[in-house]
Structure formats: structure tokens, C-alpha cells
Amino acid sequence: MISIVTPIYNDWPSFWKLAEELDRVCNDLGITARIIAVDDASISEADAIPDKCEFGTAVKGIEIVRLACNMGHQRAIAVGLVIAAERTETNCIIVMDSDGEDRPEDLGDFISASERYPDNIICARRSERSEGAWFHIGYWIYKRLFLLLTGETIDFGNFCLIPNSLLSKITHSFDTWNHLPASILRSRLPVQRIDVPRGTRYAGASKMNPTALVVHGLSAIAVFGDRSLVRLLTALSGLVGGLIAGIVIVIVVRFGTDLAIPGWTTTVFGFFGVFLFQLILIAIISVLSLLNNRSTPQVIPAADALRYIAERKPVHG
């Protein structure tokens, strides 16, 4: 049996379509599944299966887990993973979005890859994308910025298969609370990537606006906050060294030559001095902020996630 974790925010027509498709695909693959739908405090509610939905015998259960407040899809996924860990008979957990862009028909590729690499997390790398030009440009910038700040390459998203043997390591990492893909990278657990195309949404439009996408990207970088800070401090030290060299050159020109224009030395020296002071101040504040953050208690999904659940309701099976 596999557990399928999917976050939902108001997109119930897409979810029920996904559930039907999962039942069909799992039946073709000869496997059984249960679906954990994490309702991220949707405005609209869905407590029962619509009459038009038809299920066979592959999906053994559907449980809707309603969160007490809207926390974002990454934390909704973390809650779902903790619930999935309750079932010891589950062989693996598949995380996927409920809108159809993560295609149920790709489950066979995940399971085949997991059979070849049984102790690896299998992650989907998009071989085809259907978004517009602006998204492609922004995503390209994001991946390069992520590589520059962290030294890691992030080329996969939430669509992944986690073996049950590795689930505890994921749910006990506080990074999972903020960003699952970055947490997987940070964990140093073995990862295998498979190329899958992006599917077409079943209904409606994406809830991810540009602001949400930027926050999502920054959350991934924040998982590597200490490493990013070290890289930034290295760059700042280079700038500080350049400014100090510039100040020395200004002093040499002023007192060692007759090239200085009246008032030039004061202006340039003042500019370099203020810039140098600001860089040093930024470095000190950044280090203190990181040290303070490390001393602040972190949310560990395995220990804290269940506190955010308002209701758990099985609706099928």
C-alpha cells in the first residue's frame, strides 16, 4: 500500500478528479492506496464525495485533514507526512499537488524507480513545462541565485516518493516545516531524479501569484541560511577589502601627489567611509540574526504538526 499526501486550498473539484484518476491508475498498477488530503483552512468545505465520483477498489481510504488556520502548502504537506507516518503498513509516501499538474499516470515511473533504488527518495524533475515566458525567466533566475547562495542545485519540487524507511528523517527535520524540496537537499539523504512532464490543471487557475512564488523561493534559500550567510560574508569581505584599498589610494593621492582636486579627497573619503561602515554594520546584524535564530526553538513536524489540526474526517473507506 502507498499513502498519497496532497495539500488543498479551495480546489475541491480538482481534488475529486485527482482521486478518481489515482484510483484508476493504482488499479492498473495492481496496488492499493490511501489519500491524505490536507485542507489548508479552505473557505469552501468538502465533507463528502460528490455523487458523480466513482471509485473502484484501489483507493482504500480518503481522509480529509482540516488545518486550524491557513499555513501554506509546504506546512500542509508537512502535516500530511506526519499523519502518513502513523501507518506502518505503508511502503512509501507520494507527495503531489491536487490540481492535476502532478500527473497520476506518472506513479508507475516513481514506483519503478523506487524498486531500482529502494532506499532513495525519488523526485520529479520537469522535462516539459507549460508556463509562460515570465515564469521561465523567473525560474531560471531563482535556480541560479539558489546555486550562488547555497552551492546546491535545486531542480525538483514537491512531487516525490519517500520510502517509509526514510520518512522519520524527513518529519523530524525542522527544515521540512518551511520547504520540503530544500529540506530533502539539506538532509543529504540519497535522491534519484526522474524526468516527468508537467500536467494540465483539472480546473481553475493557480493560486500561486508572483508574491507567493518569491516567498516560496526565499523559503528554500532560508533552509540553507547559515551557508548563504557565509557566502554573503565572503562577498562582503571582498568589498570591504576593496574599500579599504580605495581609502589607502585616496590618502596616497592626497598627501603623496599634487593630483588631488580641492575638496575631492574629503568627498571620496567620506563616501568610502560611509559605505564601509554600512557593510560592516550589515555583516554584524546578519551574524547576530543568525545566532539568535539558532537559539530560537524550531517547529519539528513530528512533534508539533498535529497541534495545528482542527479536524480529521475519513470520507471514504
C-alpha positions in Angstrom: 0.0 0.0 0.0 1.1 3.6 -0.7 0.0 6.8 1.0 -0.6 9.9 -1.1 -0.3 13.3 0.6 -1.8 16.3 -1.2 -2.5 19.8 0.0 -5.7 21.6 -0.9 -6.9 25.1 -0.8 -10.4 25.6 -2.1 -9.7 23.5 -5.2 -12.1 20.6 -4.4 -13.3 19.9 -8.0 -9.7 19.2 -8.9 -9.1 17.1 -5.9 -12.0 14.7 -6.6 -10.9 14.4 -10.2 -7.4 13.6 -8.9 -8.8 11.0 -6.5 -10.7 9.3 -9.4 -7.6 9.3 -11.5 -5.5 7.8 -8.7 -8.0 5.0 -8.2 -7.8 4.2 -11.9 -4.0 4.4 -12.1 -3.5 2.3 -8.9 -5.9 -0.3 -10.2 -3.9 -0.6 -13.5 -0.7 -0.9 -11.5 -2.2 -3.5 -9.2 -1.5 -1.5 -6.0 -3.7 0.0 -3.3 -3.5 3.5 -1.9 -5.0 5.8 0.7 -5.2 9.5 0.2 -4.4 12.1 2.9 -6.0 15.4 1.7 -4.7 18.3 3.9 -7.2 21.1 3.8 -5.2 24.3 4.3 -8.2 26.1 6.0 -10.2 26.4 2.8 -13.1 28.8 2.7 -15.2 26.2 0.9 -15.6 22.8 2.5 -16.0 19.3 1.1 -17.0 16.7 3.6 -18.5 14.1 1.3 -17.7 12.5 -2.0 -19.7 14.1 -4.8 -22.3 11.9 -6.3 -20.7 11.9 -9.7 -17.4 10.4 -8.4 -16.9 6.7 -8.8 -14.2 4.6 -7.1 -13.1 1.1 -7.6 -11.2 -0.9 -5.1 -7.7 0.6 -5.4 -8.2 3.6 -3.2 -8.9 2.1 0.2 -9.4 5.3 2.1 -9.6 9.1 1.8 -9.1 11.2 4.9 -9.6 15.0 4.9 -7.4 16.7 7.5 -8.6 20.3 8.1 -6.0 22.7 9.5 -7.0 25.3 12.1 -5.6 28.2 10.0 -4.0 28.7 6.6 -0.3 27.9 6.8 0.7 27.5 3.2 1.1 24.4 1.1 4.6 23.5 2.4 3.4 23.2 6.0 0.2 21.5 4.9 2.5 18.8 3.3 4.5 18.5 6.5 1.3 17.8 8.5 0.3 15.2 5.9 3.6 13.5 6.1 3.3 13.2 9.9 -0.1 11.6 9.5 1.2 9.2 6.8 3.9 8.1 9.3 1.1 6.7 11.5 0.5 3.8 9.2 3.3 1.3 9.4 1.9 -0.9 6.7 2.6 1.8 4.1 5.5 1.0 1.8 6.0 4.6 0.6 4.5 8.0 0.6 3.9 10.1 -2.6 3.6 13.8 -2.3 1.7 15.5 -5.1 -0.4 18.6 -5.8 -4.1 18.2 -6.1 -4.6 20.3 -9.2 -3.6 17.8 -11.9 -0.2 19.3 -12.7 1.4 16.4 -10.9 0.0 13.6 -13.1 -1.3 10.3 -11.5 -0.1 8.4 -14.6 3.5 9.1 -13.6 3.1 7.0 -10.4 4.3 3.9 -12.3 7.6 5.6 -13.1 8.0 6.5 -9.5 7.4 3.0 -8.3 9.7 1.5 -10.9 12.4 3.9 -9.9 11.8 3.1 -6.2 12.2 -0.6 -7.0 15.6 0.0 -8.6 16.7 2.4 -5.8 14.7 1.1 -2.7 16.5 3.4 -0.2 16.3 6.6 -2.2 13.8 9.5 -2.4 12.5 9.7 -5.9 12.0 13.3 -7.1 10.3 14.6 -10.2 12.4 16.8 -12.4 10.2 18.6 -15.0 11.1 17.6 -18.6 8.4 19.8 -20.0 6.7 23.0 -18.7 3.7 24.8 -19.9 4.1 28.1 -18.1 4.6 31.5 -19.8 7.9 33.2 -20.6 7.9 35.3 -17.4 7.7 32.2 -15.3 10.6 30.6 -17.2 12.8 33.7 -16.8 12.0 33.9 -13.1 12.6 30.2 -12.5 15.9 30.5 -14.3 17.0 33.4 -12.1 15.8 31.5 -9.0 17.8 28.4 -9.7 21.0 30.4 -10.4 20.5 32.5 -7.3 19.9 29.3 -5.3 23.1 27.8 -6.6 25.1 31.0 -5.9 23.9 31.3 -2.3 23.8 27.7 -1.3 26.2 25.8 -3.6 23.3 23.3 -4.3 21.3 22.7 -7.5 17.5 22.5 -6.9 15.8 21.1 -9.9 12.7 19.3 -8.4 9.6 20.3 -6.5 7.1 18.7 -4.2 6.2 15.8 -6.4 8.2 13.0 -4.9 8.2 9.4 -3.5 9.6 8.9 0.1 10.3 5.4 1.2 8.7 4.6 4.6 12.2 3.9 6.0 13.2 7.5 5.4 10.0 9.2 6.4 11.1 9.7 10.0 14.2 11.6 9.0 12.1 14.0 7.0 9.4 14.5 9.6 12.0 15.1 12.3 13.8 17.8 10.3 12.6 21.4 11.2 13.5 22.4 7.6 10.6 20.3 6.3 8.2 22.8 8.0 9.4 25.5 5.6 10.3 23.8 2.3 10.2 20.1 1.5 12.5 20.0 -1.5 15.2 22.2 0.1 14.9 20.0 3.3 15.5 16.9 1.2 18.6 18.5 -0.3 19.8 19.6 3.1 19.2 16.2 4.7 21.8 14.6 2.5 19.5 11.6 2.0 20.0 9.7 -1.2 17.9 11.2 -4.1 17.2 9.9 -7.5 15.6 12.2 -10.1 13.2 11.1 -12.8 12.1 13.3 -15.7 8.3 13.8 -15.9 6.3 16.4 -17.8 4.1 18.9 -16.1 0.4 18.1 -16.4 -2.6 20.3 -17.2 -4.7 21.7 -14.4 -8.1 19.9 -14.0 -9.9 23.2 -13.2 -9.5 26.8 -12.3 -6.3 28.9 -12.1 -3.2 28.6 -10.0 -3.3 30.2 -6.5 0.4 30.9 -6.7 0.8 34.6 -7.6 4.2 36.3 -8.1 4.5 37.3 -4.5 3.8 33.7 -3.3 6.3 32.4 -5.8 9.0 34.8 -4.5 8.2 33.8 -0.9 8.4 30.2 -1.8 11.8 30.6 -3.4 13.1 32.6 -0.4 11.9 29.9 1.9 14.0 27.4 0.0 17.1 29.6 0.4 16.4 30.1 4.1 16.8 26.4 4.7 20.5 27.0 3.8 20.6 30.3 5.8 23.9 29.6 7.5 25.6 28.6 4.3 24.1 31.5 2.4 25.3 33.9 5.2 28.9 32.6 5.0 28.9 33.1 1.2 27.5 36.6 1.6 30.0 37.5 4.3 32.8 36.3 2.0 31.5 38.6 -0.7 31.2 41.4 1.8 34.8 40.9 3.0 35.9 41.3 -0.6 34.0 44.6 -0.9 35.4 45.7 2.4 38.9 44.9 1.3 38.3 46.9 -1.9 37.0 49.9 0.0 40.0 49.8 2.4 42.3 49.7 -0.6 40.4 52.6 -2.1 40.8 54.7 1.1 44.5 54.0 1.1 44.8 55.1 -2.5 42.9 58.3 -1.7 45.3 59.1 1.2 48.3 58.4 -1.0 47.0 60.6 -3.8 46.1 63.4 -1.4 49.4 63.5 0.6 51.9 61.9 -1.9 51.0 63.7 -5.1 49.7 67.0 -6.4 46.9 65.4 -8.4 44.1 65.9 -5.8 41.5 68.5 -6.6 40.5 70.7 -3.7 37.6 69.0 -1.8 37.9 65.8 -3.8 39.7 63.9 -1.0 37.0 64.7 1.6 34.2 63.7 -0.7 35.7 60.4 -1.8 37.0 59.6 1.6 33.6 60.3 3.1 31.8 58.2 0.5 34.1 55.2 1.0 33.9 55.6 4.8 30.1 55.6 4.9 29.9 52.6 2.5 32.5 50.7 4.6 30.6 51.4 7.8 27.3 50.2 6.3 28.9 46.9 5.0 30.4 46.2 8.5 27.0 47.0 10.1 25.2 44.7 7.7 27.7 41.9 8.4 27.3 42.3 12.2 23.5 42.4 12.1 23.4 39.3 9.8 25.6 37.3 12.1 23.6 38.3 15.2 20.4 37.5 13.5 21.6 34.0 12.5 22.9 33.3 16.1 19.6 34.4 17.6 17.7 32.3 15.1 19.7 29.2 16.1 18.8 29.7 19.7 15.1 30.0 18.9 13.1 26.8 19.3 12.2 25.3 15.9 9.0 23.6 14.8 9.7 19.9 14.3 6.8 18.4 12.3 6.9 15.0 14.0 6.5 16.7 17.4 4.4 19.8 16.7 2.4 19.3 13.4 -0.7 17.6 15.0 -1.3 20.7 17.1 -2.4 22.6 14.0 -5.1 20.1 13.0 -8.7 21.3 13.6 -10.4 18.1 12.4 -9.7 14.7 10.8 -12.6 13.2 8.8 -12.5 9.9 6.8 -14.8 10.3 3.8 -14.1 7.0 2.0 -13.1 3.6 3.1 
